[in-house]
Amino acid sequence: MKPGPGDPYIYSFGTPSGRGGAAYISRVLPAGVPDLRRYEYWSSASNSWVPGNPGAATAVIPGPVSEMSGQFNRHLNQYLVMYGNGANDMVMRTAPAPQGPWSPERLLVPSMQFPGGIYAPFLHPWSTGRELYYNVSLWSEYNVMLMRTVLP
């Protein structure tokens, strides 16, 4: 995930296999990317980043979370994530820090608008202002649409 201003870390969200799990988060300094021992994992139990122990990670966003993307949004001055929820709707959440606390889900694209289903809302990396651009994949046509949402 693209960090906020002045933040030296690279953040990664992870979910278990499938589309029903919660989201967890890790961070690492750029020089440490190839070395898994240098990653830190967010633990809400200790309210801190725990180095080198992925088992210490606790969920930062409850499941179901599928095909998540995230970045810092300059317009909102918040971190923003998008993902598919249990109804395969495309939703977003915001937070002041990558580990949260995350806002409730905000519905962006209801799956019922697209017969055959949608998935994988991936944020465009340059989309950090009021106009949010992202891709959404279509099950039925196995194709991708470019979507736009104007943030408040």
VMD Tcl script that draws the C-alpha trace (Angstrom):
set ca {
  {0.00 0.00 0.00}
  {1.20 3.48 -0.87}
  {2.10 5.23 2.44}
  {1.10 8.67 3.64}
  {3.38 11.72 3.59}
  {6.60 11.25 5.54}
  {5.91 7.57 6.27}
  {9.00 5.49 5.35}
  {7.27 2.07 5.46}
  {5.75 -0.14 2.80}
  {2.50 -1.71 4.02}
  {0.94 -4.98 2.88}
  {-2.51 -6.30 3.62}
  {-3.02 -10.04 3.74}
  {-6.05 -12.30 3.89}
  {-6.33 -16.07 4.21}
  {-7.02 -18.17 1.12}
  {-10.43 -17.67 -0.41}
  {-12.67 -14.64 -0.18}
  {-14.07 -14.95 3.33}
  {-11.26 -13.98 5.68}
  {-10.34 -10.86 7.61}
  {-7.53 -8.48 6.61}
  {-4.20 -8.30 8.48}
  {-1.37 -5.83 7.92}
  {2.40 -5.87 7.90}
  {5.03 -3.24 7.26}
  {8.69 -3.13 6.26}
  {11.25 -0.50 5.34}
  {12.08 -0.58 1.61}
  {15.58 -2.05 2.12}
  {14.06 -4.97 4.05}
  {11.53 -6.15 1.44}
  {13.45 -9.32 0.45}
  {14.09 -10.33 4.09}
  {10.95 -11.71 5.82}
  {12.66 -11.40 9.22}
  {12.49 -7.59 8.90}
  {8.70 -7.40 8.55}
  {6.54 -6.16 11.43}
  {2.93 -7.22 12.04}
  {0.17 -5.22 13.71}
  {-1.11 -6.69 16.95}
  {-4.16 -5.05 18.51}
  {-3.55 -7.20 21.60}
  {-0.34 -5.27 22.34}
  {-1.38 -2.16 20.34}
  {2.00 -2.26 18.62}
  {3.98 -3.53 15.65}
  {5.57 -6.91 16.40}
  {8.81 -7.69 14.51}
  {9.40 -11.01 12.77}
  {6.33 -12.87 14.02}
  {3.40 -13.13 11.58}
  {1.55 -15.24 14.15}
  {1.22 -12.15 16.36}
  {-0.87 -10.33 13.72}
  {-4.49 -9.57 14.54}
  {-7.25 -8.64 12.10}
  {-7.54 -4.94 11.28}
  {-10.67 -5.33 9.10}
  {-13.18 -8.10 9.77}
  {-14.05 -10.52 7.00}
  {-15.19 -11.18 4.49}
  {-12.57 -9.19 2.60}
  {-11.64 -10.09 -0.97}
  {-9.24 -8.59 -3.50}
  {-8.28 -5.56 -1.42}
  {-6.33 -2.54 -2.58}
  {-5.34 0.50 -0.56}
  {-3.47 3.78 -0.53}
  {-3.23 7.12 1.23}
  {-5.80 9.60 -0.11}
  {-4.64 13.24 0.00}
  {-8.16 14.65 -0.38}
  {-9.43 12.79 2.69}
  {-6.07 12.90 4.49}
  {-6.81 9.28 5.38}
  {-5.84 5.81 4.28}
  {-8.44 4.26 1.99}
  {-9.05 0.62 1.12}
  {-11.44 -0.98 -1.35}
  {-12.52 -4.60 -1.49}
  {-15.37 -6.97 -2.22}
  {-17.54 -7.82 0.77}
  {-19.61 -10.96 1.44}
  {-22.32 -9.85 -0.99}
  {-19.66 -9.18 -3.67}
  {-20.41 -5.46 -3.42}
  {-17.45 -3.12 -3.89}
  {-16.94 -1.18 -0.66}
  {-14.43 1.23 0.83}
  {-13.24 2.13 4.31}
  {-11.01 4.93 5.61}
  {-8.66 5.23 8.58}
  {-6.14 7.71 10.01}
  {-3.42 5.02 10.06}
  {-2.83 1.84 8.02}
  {-3.67 -0.33 11.04}
  {-6.90 1.60 11.68}
  {-9.24 2.12 13.29}
  {-11.16 1.63 10.05}
  {-14.51 3.27 9.35}
  {-17.61 1.20 8.61}
  {-18.00 -0.03 5.02}
  {-19.23 2.50 2.48}
  {-20.98 0.93 -0.52}
  {-19.53 2.12 -3.85}
  {-20.75 -0.41 -6.41}
  {-23.60 -2.84 -5.62}
  {-23.04 -6.20 -7.31}
  {-26.70 -6.28 -8.35}
  {-25.97 -3.50 -10.87}
  {-23.93 -5.97 -12.90}
  {-25.63 -9.28 -13.69}
  {-23.09 -12.06 -13.55}
  {-21.11 -10.46 -10.72}
  {-18.14 -8.19 -10.08}
  {-14.90 -8.52 -8.16}
  {-11.42 -7.03 -7.59}
  {-11.78 -3.26 -7.11}
  {-8.20 -2.11 -7.66}
  {-7.38 1.55 -7.06}
  {-5.50 3.41 -9.75}
  {-2.16 4.41 -8.17}
  {-2.48 8.06 -9.28}
  {-6.03 8.35 -7.92}
  {-5.38 10.08 -4.61}
  {-7.66 13.12 -4.83}
  {-11.40 13.75 -4.69}
  {-12.04 11.72 -7.84}
  {-11.36 8.08 -7.11}
  {-10.60 5.87 -10.14}
  {-10.46 2.09 -9.89}
  {-10.89 -1.08 -11.93}
  {-13.67 -3.56 -11.31}
  {-13.62 -6.99 -12.96}
  {-16.73 -8.61 -14.44}
  {-17.35 -12.33 -13.89}
  {-19.77 -12.78 -16.78}
  {-17.62 -11.15 -19.46}
  {-14.28 -11.81 -17.81}
  {-13.34 -8.23 -18.53}
  {-12.41 -5.06 -16.62}
  {-14.22 -1.72 -16.27}
  {-12.74 1.61 -15.21}
  {-14.95 3.14 -12.52}
  {-15.10 6.62 -10.98}
  {-16.41 7.77 -7.60}
  {-16.39 11.37 -6.40}
  {-15.56 11.52 -2.71}
  {-17.31 13.99 -0.35}
}
mol new
graphics top color blue
foreach p $ca { graphics top sphere $p radius 0.5 }
foreach p [lrange $ca 0 end-1] q [lrange $ca 1 end] { graphics top cylinder $p $q radius 0.2 }
display resetview
